[in-house]
Structure formats: C-alpha cells, structure tokens
C-alpha cells in the first residue's frame, strides 16, 4: 500500500541548522539561474510548510502558486499566493498549461512515488522561455543524510524514511528527457559538496544564460 505524507516539511518541527543550511544552498543555486523574479509567475511544488525560499521573492513575483500537503496560514491569505494543499503530482492537474515562468521542485522528487509524472507536470506548466529547477539528494548524500537523521539526530528521521529514491546525474538526466525537456536545454550537475544533484531545464525561447 502506498503511504502518503501526513505533513509538510517543517510543519511539526523547526528545521535544524543542517536543514536551514541546505535550504540556503539550494536558494543560492536558484538565484544563480533565475537572477530576477520581478513580474514572474512562480510555481513552488512541494515548497514546505513555510515555503522558505518563496517567501524571499513574494514581493517580486507577479504571483506564486505554492503546493504542499499543508501550508502556513499567513501564506494562504497572502495577496500574491495561490495556495494548494494536497499531494504531488495529482494536485497539479487543475493548473493551466504553459502558465509559469519558473517552476521549482527542490528536495521533493525523492519523496514521490511517481517522479516521472511529476516532472512531466513541471514541463506542462512552463511557458516558452521558462525554467524548471530541480534539486535532489545524491547517492553520496544518502549516507550523510541518514547519518544526520538516524545516528546524530540532527535532521528529522521521518523525512529520510519518506525517501523513495536518490539521484546522481545519470539517474536524473534521463528522467528529465523522458519528461519532455530537450537534452540541449538541460544542465544537470552535482552540488552541495556532491551531496545533491541540481538541474536547470529550459523550454524553447529561453535565454542561454541566467533568467
């Protein structure tokens, strides 16, 4: 039987220093490739209860669609936020095609039973010139994440127990191609000291450099 998440990241606990550092590193990579969020339509899929990164750009974006199984109350009433509480990828079906400039799936894919379907939804949601940014833990990262969670108690064990897969570049890149992204428009590489894999996927009309 498929076990669905009952709570969002950070809903029932305060993220640890290790978690916050990981969020900061991911945010740094995002801003490398999307340098300006002004006027953009953003979809942050599996954003976490507090939507830590998206909060930093809410004053810039035209709108932000935030999706997770639960979201903080203040996000749900923010004038630039459309909040969707539910699982992935099924919660995305109601969103229109080609409606977003930026789609984020940061530390989410490893939790999903249907990663390909989720990435296909990311591709569907992007408009011409848009970019999808994906961050996932690598197989090397698995060792350190489990040490932190199960032995040292520095990260929530329930998050590691919810992982379905880890991704090195040879694991993630073919999924992105199968999802509909052109190989020439994919940049996929190791980061966070080799503990994570990051991908930037663009669609026709995108610039070759930072957005």
N, C-alpha and C positions, 0 to 999 in steps of 0.2 A: 504494500500500500504506500502511495506517495504521501510523505509527511510535509505539510505546508507550514511555512513560518507563521508563528503566532504574534510576533512583534517585530518592529523595525530596529535597525541598528541604532543604539543609543537611547532607545525608548525606556528601558527598565534599569538603566545604569548610566553613570557618567563615563564617557570614553576615557581610557587610560592615557598616560603620557605616550606610550607606544602607539596607540590608536591615533592620537592627535598629531603625532609626528608623521605618520603615514598619510593622513588626510592633507597635511601641509605639503608633503612632497608631491602628492597627486595634483593638488591645486597649482603648484609651481609648473608642472608639466602641462596642464591645461592652458595656462596663460602663455606658455611658450608658443602654442599653436593657435590660440584664439586670443590675440592681444587686446582686442577691443570688443566688449559686449554691448556697446551702445546701440540701441534700436533693434537688437537681435531677438529672435524668438527662440527660447531655450526649452529643451525637454531634459530633465534630470531624472533618469529612470533608476529606481532603487536608491533614492537620494539619502535615505536615512531619516530618522525621526526629526532631527533638527535641520536637515538639508544644509550641512555646514558650508559646503562650497557655494551653493546657490545663494545663500544669504549674502555673500560678499558682493554679488552682482545685481541684486534686486533693484537697486537704484539706477542701474544702467540699462537693463533689458527692457524691451517692449512688453514682453510677458514671459513668465516661466511656468511651465507645466511640471509639477512635482508629483512623482509617483512612488508610493511605498505602501506597505500594509497598514501603516499608521503614520500620521504627521502631526507635528505640534500645532496647538490651537491657533497660535498667532500667525502661522503660515497660512492656515486655511482661510483667514479673513484678510490677508494682505491684498491690496488692490491690484497688484501685478501678478498674482499667483492664481493658477487653476490647480487645485489640489485633487488628486485622485488616489483614494485609498483602496488598495487591492493588490493582488498578486501579479507577477510578470510571467509570461508576456500577455496574458489574457486581458489585463486591464487596458491595454493599448488599443484594442480593437475599435473603440469609439473615436479615436483621434484621426483627423483627416490626413490624407496622403500629402506629401511634399509641403508641409506646413511649418517646418522648423529650420533655422539656420545652424543650430548646434544641438546635437544630441549627446548626452553624457551617460555612460554606463560604467561607473567607477566602483570597482570592488563589488561587483554584482553578479557577473556571469558565472563565477564559480559556485554560486548558490542555486543556480537554476537547473531544473530537470530538462528543459528544452532550450539549450543555449543557441542552437541554430535558428530556431523560430524567433527568439528574442532579437537576434542580430538582423534577421530579415525584416522585423518590425522597425528596427532602427533605420535601415535603408529606406523603407517605405515612407517614413516620417520626414526624411530630409528633402529639402527643396534644392534646386540647382544652385551650386556654389556652396552648399552646406558641408558640415564636417561632423563626423561621429568620432568621439574619443572614448576608448575602452581601456580600462586598467584591470588587470587580473594578477593574482599571485602565481608565481612560477613554481616549478617542482623543487627548486632550491629553496624558495620561500616557504614551502610546506614544512620543511624541517624546523625552521626558525619560528614560524607561527605556532606550530604545535609545542615547541619548547616553551615559548612565551605563555601559551594558554594552559597547557596541561601540567607543566612542571614548575614554572615560575609564578604562575598566577597573575601575569602582567597584562593579559588580554582575556576577554570573555570566552570561556571554553565552549559555550553554546554556539558561538559564531563559527569556530573551527569544526564542530560537529555537524554543522549545516553545509559544509563544503561538499560539492559533488565532483569537482574536477580541479586540476591545476593546469596552467598553460605556459609552456615555453613558446617561442616564436613559431617553431614547426607545428605546434598544436593549434595556435590561434589563427595564423595566416590562412590556412585552407578554409577554416570556418567563415572568415570574412569574405573570401572569394565566393564560397557557396551561398552566402547571404546576398550576393549581388553587387559587391564592390569590385571595381576593376583592379587587377593587380597593379597597374601603373599608378593608381590613386591611393594605394595603401602604403603607409610607413609603419612598420612593426619592429619593435626593438626592446631589449632588456633595460630595466632601470631600477631605481631603489637598491643599488648595490647588487643587482642580479636577483633580488627577491621578488620582483614583479616584472610583468610584461605589459607594454603600453602600445597602443595602436591608434593611429590617426587615419581615418578613411574619409575621402572626399568624393563628391559626385561631380558630374560634368558641370563646367562653369566655374569651379573653384580655382582660386589662386594657387600657385605652386608653393608660396611661402606662407608665413603666418596670416591668419584671417584678420 
